Amino acid sequence: MAELATIARPYAEALFKACADKGADLSSTVAWVEELAAIAANPQLRQLADSPNVSKTQVFDVIAGVAKSALPETAHNFLRVVLENGRLDVLPEVAAQFRSLVNSKSGSSDAVVFSAFPIEDAALAELGASLEKRFGRKLNLTVKLEESLIGGVRVVVGDEVLDTSVKARLEQMKAALTA
């Protein structure tokens, strides 16, 4: 893991610097970098890219063809550099580090809200406001369903966890009763 992070860091920093120098929209850049990372994480694509019978140009064409939206010229150039250096496997880590750099610049953090049930937009906005007060910074919320929580939510912001789920409360009661 540390090795991937070490390899990915120069790519993420170079992309961040290039976008900052051009005055590019960082949120749209995050979107296409994460899209490329998701494509690169596909095991079938990895198998294709590792094949000695497939050229880097063919891999580039496949990735560009699979992308949902038209990629900007910066994305094409970035992808070509990654492929030429044989670093397709570190693209998901590059995306994570790039997003971290963008969050650092904007003073925000990514937060994952695990919930047993889908959360409506109004309730998510209210939850987001109270979480921003609790954590003291702007949060980019992502909701993931986890039925084992039974009810309530578990919020993960970086290395901080706020667990108000029914499952956590039951485990606390179990620990108190067995102690």
Solvent accessible surface area in square Angstrom, and as a share of the most:
residue,aa,sasa,rsa
1,M,174,0.78
2,A,78,0.61
3,E,127,0.57
4,L,64,0.32
5,A,21,0.16
6,T,83,0.48
7,I,36,0.18
8,A,0,0.00
9,R,109,0.40
10,P,79,0.50
11,Y,34,0.13
12,A,0,0.00
13,E,84,0.38
14,A,62,0.48
15,L,7,0.03
16,F,39,0.16
17,K,130,0.55
18,A,40,0.31
19,C,2,0.01
20,A,49,0.38
21,D,103,0.54
22,K,139,0.59
23,G,66,0.63
24,A,42,0.33
25,D,87,0.45
26,L,31,0.15
27,S,78,0.50
28,S,56,0.36
29,T,5,0.03
30,V,11,0.07
31,A,61,0.47
32,W,18,0.06
33,V,0,0.00
34,E,63,0.28
35,E,34,0.15
36,L,0,0.00
37,A,8,0.06
38,A,70,0.55
39,I,21,0.11
40,A,0,0.00
41,A,52,0.40
42,N,63,0.32
43,P,105,0.66
44,Q,142,0.63
45,L,13,0.06
46,R,72,0.26
47,Q,137,0.61
48,L,59,0.29
49,A,31,0.24
50,D,115,0.60
51,S,33,0.21
52,P,131,0.83
53,N,138,0.71
54,V,34,0.20
55,S,54,0.35
56,K,93,0.40
57,T,91,0.53
58,Q,96,0.43
59,V,4,0.02
60,F,18,0.07
61,D,81,0.42
62,V,59,0.34
63,I,0,0.00
64,A,31,0.24
65,G,65,0.63
66,V,89,0.51
67,A,13,0.10
68,K,195,0.83
69,S,67,0.43
70,A,103,0.80
71,L,19,0.09
72,P,62,0.39
73,E,118,0.53
74,T,32,0.19
75,A,0,0.00
76,H,44,0.20
77,N,72,0.37
78,F,19,0.08
79,L,0,0.00
80,R,109,0.40
81,V,77,0.44
82,V,1,0.00
83,L,11,0.06
84,E,115,0.51
85,N,83,0.42
86,G,52,0.50
87,R,89,0.32
88,L,11,0.06
89,D,69,0.36
90,V,2,0.01
91,L,0,0.00
92,P,46,0.29
93,E,31,0.14
94,V,0,0.00
95,A,6,0.04
96,A,58,0.45
97,Q,28,0.13
98,F,1,0.00
99,R,66,0.24
100,S,63,0.41
101,L,52,0.26
102,V,20,0.11
103,N,16,0.08
104,S,87,0.56
105,K,132,0.56
106,S,77,0.49
107,G,47,0.46
108,S,12,0.08
109,S,23,0.15
110,D,51,0.26
111,A,0,0.00
112,V,39,0.22
113,V,0,0.00
114,F,37,0.15
115,S,6,0.04
116,A,9,0.07
117,F,130,0.54
118,P,106,0.67
119,I,40,0.20
120,E,135,0.60
121,D,122,0.63
122,A,80,0.62
123,A,51,0.39
124,L,39,0.19
125,A,70,0.54
126,E,131,0.59
127,L,40,0.20
128,G,7,0.07
129,A,53,0.41
130,S,60,0.38
131,L,6,0.03
132,E,60,0.27
133,K,173,0.73
134,R,140,0.51
135,F,18,0.08
136,G,65,0.62
137,R,80,0.29
138,K,120,0.51
139,L,8,0.04
140,N,42,0.22
141,L,49,0.24
142,T,69,0.40
143,V,50,0.29
144,K,103,0.44
145,L,106,0.53
146,E,47,0.21
147,E,143,0.64
148,S,61,0.40
149,L,2,0.01
150,I,95,0.48
151,G,11,0.10
152,G,41,0.39
153,V,28,0.16
154,R,54,0.20
155,V,1,0.00
156,V,40,0.23
157,V,1,0.01
158,G,68,0.66
159,D,139,0.72
160,E,68,0.31
161,V,89,0.51
162,L,46,0.23
163,D,56,0.29
164,T,51,0.30
165,S,0,0.00
166,V,58,0.33
167,K,78,0.33
168,A,14,0.11
169,R,135,0.49
170,L,89,0.45
171,E,96,0.43
172,Q,120,0.53
173,M,113,0.50
174,K,136,0.58
175,A,61,0.47
176,A,75,0.58
177,L,148,0.74
178,T,105,0.61
179,A,122,0.95
